[in-house]
Amino acid sequence: MRGWLLCLIVIASLLPAVSLAQTQTVYFYAWGGNPAVNDYLRWAATELRRQDIELRHVKVADIAEVVKQLTDGRSNADLLWINGENFHALKAAGKLYPVADKVSNLSQVSNELNWRTDFGEPVDGLEVPWGLGQFYLLSCNECLIGDAVSAEQLLLYAEQHPGTISYPKPPEFHGTTFLKALLLSLSENHEPFQQPVTEVDADALTRPLWNYLERLHPLLWQQGENFPASAAEMQNWFANGVLHIAVSFNPNDVQTLVNQGRIPAQTQRVILGEAAITNHHYLAVPTTAKAKPSATQVINFLLSEKAQRRKAQLDGWGDPAVIRLSADDETERLPVAADFHASWQAYLEQAWSERFQ
């Protein structure tokens, strides 16, 4: 009897170690600047524990920091939230693991989404769509009238209401996209912006933008000498009445921010130009990831109906689903304008800095 008891004690002492060994930690490097996003990822981590995965959200201010670490071989990232120029850089460096054909829920992604190119760069199975972004303005009630405003109409409003308009300072992502939206509104031909910047006459194409900003900046908040640091800061100033507009890349932000009491209830959603610059954000696994199978399992869960519905809830993050849902659950999307080729990002940011800093 004493021998059997000793065996049971030994077995019991081993059980926690066995359970611990079965749990795989996945380090998910993702933007940490939005409380609703952080809450969603905490929920996802709780759900994934049932699959013996410990999801660790490593909060970053700019995923470009992680891109540099990966290209230098100094990152422990297993999973990334990326798109655009960061995807372009990692793909060019050969730092992304082919993951798409290992994610079964990818078959549920809506056929209407043009996700197979990311800022003009073919995805080639190296990342998987996670959410949808569309750029637009939040406007106070009866400020910008209508569903859309042209660059010239925005300038006229700034002339009539000096000091109430601004935009995030490039290279902040929303600020650079604001420049793109102005450029599309000021240009008759949009096709060159889908090409690499080195293959077109970028100086000639962007001249209307710089001339426009020379007229706009003296009319901005603090005469364009200073700018909001981020979209979130701009939204706070908008909520406090300092600014008459803010910027967003989430089609649901009007409703989610109103629900959270962060912006006025009568806030309007207004496109800058004829259509909203649209792109997708993606999930990717680095070639250096130590937990590739578990990271792939995380992606599959985040594309599940349960996770996508939760992500799109208007009392939380409100990020639109990319999988097929019922008509009642679909986000009301804005007219689509394709985002620029990734090479335009650095060009616009450098050109803007040389002229206005």
C-alpha positions as CSV (number, residue, x, y, z in Angstrom):
1,M,0.0,0.0,0.0
2,R,2.8,2.3,0.9
3,G,4.4,1.7,-2.5
4,W,1.2,2.5,-4.4
5,L,0.9,5.7,-2.4
6,L,4.4,6.7,-3.2
7,C,3.7,6.1,-6.9
8,L,0.6,8.3,-6.8
9,I,2.6,11.1,-5.1
10,V,5.3,10.9,-7.8
11,I,2.7,11.0,-10.6
12,A,0.8,13.9,-9.1
13,S,4.1,15.9,-8.8
14,L,4.8,15.3,-12.5
15,L,1.3,16.4,-13.7
16,P,1.9,20.2,-13.6
17,A,5.3,19.8,-15.4
18,V,3.6,17.8,-18.2
19,S,0.8,20.4,-18.6
20,L,3.4,23.2,-18.7
21,A,5.5,21.4,-21.3
22,Q,2.4,21.1,-23.5
23,T,1.7,24.9,-23.4
24,Q,3.4,26.8,-26.3
25,T,4.1,30.5,-25.9
26,V,3.5,32.7,-28.9
27,Y,5.0,36.2,-28.9
28,F,2.7,38.4,-30.9
29,Y,4.2,41.8,-31.8
30,A,1.4,44.2,-32.4
31,W,0.5,47.9,-32.0
32,G,-0.4,48.6,-28.4
33,G,-1.8,52.2,-28.7
34,N,-5.5,51.4,-28.6
35,P,-7.2,50.2,-25.4
36,A,-9.9,48.5,-27.4
37,V,-7.4,46.5,-29.4
38,N,-5.5,45.6,-26.2
39,D,-8.7,44.4,-24.6
40,Y,-9.5,42.3,-27.7
41,L,-6.1,40.6,-27.6
42,R,-6.5,39.8,-23.9
43,W,-9.8,38.1,-24.8
44,A,-8.1,36.2,-27.6
45,A,-5.4,35.1,-25.2
46,T,-7.9,33.7,-22.8
47,E,-9.6,31.8,-25.6
48,L,-6.3,30.4,-26.9
49,R,-5.4,28.9,-23.5
50,R,-8.0,26.3,-24.2
51,Q,-5.8,25.3,-27.2
52,D,-2.7,25.1,-24.9
53,I,-1.3,28.4,-26.4
54,E,-0.1,31.3,-24.2
55,L,-0.5,34.4,-26.4
56,R,1.8,37.2,-25.3
57,H,1.0,40.6,-26.7
58,V,4.2,42.5,-27.1
59,K,3.0,46.1,-27.5
60,V,4.9,48.2,-29.9
61,A,4.4,51.9,-31.0
62,D,5.5,51.2,-34.5
63,I,6.0,47.7,-36.1
64,A,8.8,49.2,-38.1
65,E,11.0,48.8,-35.0
66,V,10.4,45.1,-35.1
67,V,11.0,44.9,-38.8
68,K,14.5,46.3,-38.2
69,Q,15.1,43.8,-35.4
70,L,14.1,40.9,-37.6
71,T,16.3,42.0,-40.5
72,D,19.2,42.3,-38.0
73,G,18.4,38.9,-36.5
74,R,17.5,40.3,-33.0
75,S,13.8,39.5,-32.5
76,N,12.0,36.7,-30.7
77,A,8.7,37.5,-32.5
78,D,6.5,34.5,-33.5
79,L,3.7,36.5,-35.0
80,L,3.4,40.0,-36.5
81,W,0.6,42.5,-37.3
82,I,1.9,44.2,-40.4
83,N,1.0,45.7,-43.8
84,G,2.3,48.0,-46.4
85,E,6.0,49.1,-46.4
86,N,6.8,46.8,-43.5
87,F,5.5,43.8,-45.4
88,H,7.5,45.0,-48.4
89,A,10.7,45.3,-46.4
90,L,10.4,41.8,-44.8
91,K,9.4,40.1,-48.0
92,A,12.4,41.7,-49.8
93,A,14.7,40.5,-47.0
94,G,13.3,37.0,-47.1
95,K,12.2,37.1,-43.5
96,L,8.6,35.8,-43.8
97,Y,7.4,32.2,-43.5
98,P,4.9,30.9,-46.1
99,V,1.9,30.6,-43.9
100,A,-1.3,31.1,-46.0
101,D,-1.6,27.5,-47.2
102,K,-1.5,26.3,-43.6
103,V,-4.4,28.4,-42.4
104,S,-7.6,26.5,-43.1
105,N,-9.9,29.5,-42.2
106,L,-8.4,31.5,-45.0
107,S,-11.1,29.8,-47.2
108,Q,-13.7,31.9,-45.3
109,V,-12.3,35.2,-46.3
110,S,-14.7,37.3,-48.4
111,N,-14.2,37.1,-52.1
112,E,-15.0,40.8,-52.4
113,L,-11.7,41.8,-50.7
114,N,-8.7,42.5,-52.8
115,W,-6.2,41.4,-50.2
116,R,-3.8,39.5,-52.4
117,T,-1.7,42.6,-53.0
118,D,-0.5,44.8,-50.1
119,F,0.4,48.4,-51.1
120,G,0.9,47.1,-54.7
121,E,3.1,44.2,-53.5
122,P,1.8,40.6,-54.2
123,V,1.2,38.8,-50.9
124,D,2.4,35.5,-52.3
125,G,1.1,33.5,-49.3
126,L,3.5,35.3,-46.8
127,E,0.7,37.0,-44.8
128,V,-3.0,36.5,-44.1
129,P,-5.6,39.3,-44.0
130,W,-7.0,40.1,-40.5
131,G,-8.9,43.3,-40.9
132,L,-9.9,46.2,-43.2
133,G,-8.9,49.8,-43.1
134,Q,-10.5,52.8,-44.8
135,F,-9.3,56.4,-44.4
136,Y,-11.8,59.2,-43.8
137,L,-12.5,62.2,-41.7
138,L,-14.5,62.6,-38.6
139,S,-16.4,65.9,-38.8
140,C,-18.4,67.8,-36.2
141,N,-22.1,68.1,-37.0
142,E,-22.7,70.7,-39.8
143,C,-19.0,71.4,-40.3
144,L,-18.1,69.5,-43.4
145,I,-21.4,69.0,-45.3
146,G,-22.1,65.9,-47.2
147,D,-20.6,62.4,-47.4
148,A,-17.4,63.6,-49.2
149,V,-15.2,66.7,-49.4
150,S,-12.6,67.6,-52.0
151,A,-9.2,69.0,-51.2
152,E,-10.4,72.4,-52.5
153,Q,-13.5,72.3,-50.3
154,L,-11.4,71.5,-47.3
155,L,-9.2,74.5,-48.1
156,L,-12.3,76.7,-48.3
157,Y,-13.5,75.5,-44.9
158,A,-10.0,76.2,-43.4
159,E,-10.2,79.7,-44.9
160,Q,-13.6,80.3,-43.3
161,H,-12.6,78.6,-39.9
162,P,-8.8,79.2,-39.5
163,G,-7.1,77.2,-36.7
164,T,-9.7,74.4,-36.7
165,I,-8.1,72.0,-39.1
166,S,-4.9,69.9,-38.8
167,Y,-3.5,66.4,-39.5
168,P,-1.1,64.0,-37.8
169,K,2.5,64.8,-38.5
170,P,4.1,62.5,-41.1
171,P,5.6,59.9,-40.9
172,E,2.7,59.0,-38.6
173,F,0.7,56.6,-40.7
174,H,-2.6,58.5,-40.7
175,G,-0.7,61.7,-41.5
176,T,1.0,60.2,-44.6
177,T,-2.4,58.8,-45.7
178,F,-3.9,62.3,-45.4
179,L,-1.3,63.5,-47.9
180,K,-2.2,60.6,-50.2
181,A,-5.9,61.4,-50.0
182,L,-5.2,65.1,-50.9
183,L,-3.0,64.0,-53.7
184,L,-5.7,61.8,-55.2
185,S,-8.3,64.6,-54.9
186,L,-5.9,67.0,-56.7
187,S,-5.0,64.5,-59.5
188,E,-7.0,63.4,-62.5
189,N,-5.0,60.2,-63.1
190,H,-4.6,57.9,-60.2
191,E,-2.9,55.0,-62.0
192,P,0.7,56.3,-61.5
193,F,0.4,56.0,-57.8
194,Q,-0.1,52.2,-58.1
195,Q,3.4,52.0,-59.7
196,P,6.8,52.1,-57.9
197,V,7.8,55.7,-57.3
198,T,11.0,55.3,-59.3
199,E,9.1,54.4,-62.4
200,V,7.1,57.6,-62.7
201,D,7.8,61.4,-62.6
202,A,7.1,61.7,-58.9
203,D,8.2,65.4,-58.8
204,A,5.6,66.4,-61.4
205,L,2.9,64.3,-59.9
206,T,3.3,65.7,-56.4
207,R,3.8,69.3,-57.3
208,P,0.0,70.1,-56.9
209,L,0.1,68.6,-53.4
210,W,3.0,70.8,-52.2
211,N,1.5,73.9,-53.8
212,Y,-1.8,73.1,-52.0
213,L,-0.1,72.6,-48.6
214,E,1.6,76.0,-49.0
215,R,-1.8,77.5,-49.1
216,L,-3.3,75.3,-46.4
217,H,-0.7,75.3,-43.7
218,P,-1.1,79.0,-42.6
219,L,-4.8,78.3,-42.0
220,L,-4.1,75.2,-39.8
221,W,-4.1,74.9,-36.1
222,Q,-1.0,76.8,-34.9
223,Q,-0.5,77.9,-38.5
224,G,1.0,74.5,-39.4
225,E,4.0,75.1,-37.0
226,N,3.0,72.1,-34.9
227,F,0.8,69.0,-35.6
228,P,-1.0,66.3,-33.6
229,A,1.4,63.4,-32.9
230,S,-1.2,60.7,-33.7
231,A,-4.8,60.0,-34.8
232,A,-5.7,59.3,-31.2
233,E,-4.4,62.7,-30.1
234,M,-6.2,64.4,-32.9
235,Q,-9.4,62.6,-31.9
236,N,-9.0,63.9,-28.3
237,W,-8.6,67.5,-29.6
238,F,-11.7,66.9,-31.8
239,A,-13.7,65.7,-28.9
240,N,-12.7,68.8,-26.9
241,G,-13.7,71.1,-29.7
242,V,-10.1,72.3,-30.4
243,L,-10.4,70.8,-34.0
244,H,-13.4,70.5,-36.3
245,I,-12.1,67.3,-37.8
246,A,-10.2,64.1,-36.9
247,V,-8.9,61.2,-38.9
248,S,-9.6,57.5,-38.8
249,F,-8.8,54.3,-40.6
250,N,-11.6,52.2,-39.1
251,P,-15.0,52.4,-40.9
252,N,-16.7,51.7,-37.6
253,D,-14.9,54.3,-35.6
254,V,-17.8,56.8,-35.8
255,Q,-20.1,54.4,-33.9
256,T,-17.5,52.8,-31.6
257,L,-16.0,56.1,-30.4
258,V,-19.5,57.5,-29.9
259,N,-20.5,54.3,-27.9
260,Q,-17.4,54.8,-25.7
261,G,-18.2,58.5,-25.1
262,R,-14.9,59.6,-26.7
263,I,-16.4,61.8,-29.5
264,P,-19.7,63.8,-29.8
265,A,-22.8,61.8,-30.7
266,Q,-23.5,63.8,-33.8
267,T,-20.1,63.2,-35.4
268,Q,-20.2,62.7,-39.2
269,R,-18.1,60.3,-41.4
270,V,-16.8,62.2,-44.4
271,I,-14.5,60.9,-47.2
272,L,-11.6,63.1,-48.3
273,G,-11.8,62.9,-52.1
274,E,-14.2,60.7,-54.1
275,A,-13.4,57.4,-52.4
276,A,-11.7,56.2,-49.2
277,I,-8.1,54.9,-49.4
278,T,-8.5,51.3,-48.5
279,N,-6.1,48.6,-47.4
280,H,-6.0,45.5,-45.2
281,H,-3.9,44.7,-42.2
282,Y,-2.4,41.3,-42.0
283,L,-0.9,38.6,-39.8
284,A,2.5,37.1,-40.6
285,V,5.0,34.6,-39.2
286,P,8.8,35.4,-39.3
287,T,11.1,32.8,-40.6
288,T,13.0,33.0,-37.3
289,A,9.8,32.2,-35.2
290,K,10.4,29.5,-32.7
291,A,6.7,28.6,-32.5
292,K,5.6,28.5,-36.1
293,P,2.9,25.8,-35.8
294,S,1.3,27.5,-32.8
295,A,1.6,30.9,-34.4
296,T,-0.3,29.5,-37.4
297,Q,-2.9,28.1,-35.0
298,V,-3.3,31.6,-33.5
299,I,-3.9,33.0,-37.0
300,N,-6.5,30.3,-37.7
301,F,-8.3,31.2,-34.5
302,L,-8.2,35.0,-35.3
303,L,-9.9,34.2,-38.7
304,S,-12.6,32.1,-37.0
305,E,-16.2,33.3,-37.0
306,K,-16.1,33.7,-33.2
307,A,-13.0,35.8,-33.2
308,Q,-13.9,37.9,-36.3
309,R,-17.4,38.6,-34.9
310,R,-15.9,39.7,-31.5
311,K,-13.3,41.9,-33.3
312,A,-16.1,43.7,-35.2
313,Q,-18.4,44.4,-32.2
314,L,-19.2,48.1,-32.0
315,D,-18.9,48.1,-28.2
316,G,-15.2,47.1,-28.5
317,W,-12.6,47.4,-31.2
318,G,-15.1,47.5,-34.1
319,D,-12.5,46.4,-36.7
320,P,-14.4,45.1,-39.7
321,A,-14.4,41.3,-40.3
322,V,-12.6,39.9,-43.4
323,I,-14.5,36.6,-43.4
324,R,-18.0,36.1,-44.9
325,L,-20.7,36.9,-42.3
326,S,-24.5,37.5,-42.6
327,A,-25.7,40.7,-44.2
328,D,-26.7,42.1,-40.8
329,D,-23.2,41.7,-39.5
330,E,-21.4,43.3,-42.4
331,T,-19.7,46.6,-41.9
332,E,-21.1,49.4,-44.1
333,R,-18.0,50.1,-46.2
334,L,-17.1,53.3,-48.0
335,P,-16.3,53.6,-51.7
336,V,-12.9,52.1,-52.3
337,A,-9.7,53.8,-53.6
338,A,-6.7,51.6,-53.8
339,D,-3.7,52.5,-51.6
340,F,-0.5,53.7,-53.1
341,H,2.4,51.4,-54.0
342,A,4.6,50.9,-50.9
343,S,7.5,52.9,-52.3
344,W,5.5,56.1,-52.2
345,Q,5.3,56.0,-48.4
346,A,9.0,57.0,-47.8
347,Y,9.0,59.3,-50.7
348,L,6.1,61.4,-49.5
349,E,7.3,61.5,-45.9
350,Q,10.8,62.6,-46.9
351,A,9.5,65.2,-49.4
352,W,7.1,66.6,-46.8
353,S,9.8,66.8,-44.2
354,E,12.1,68.7,-46.5
355,R,9.5,71.3,-47.3
356,F,7.7,71.8,-44.0
357,Q,10.1,70.9,-41.2
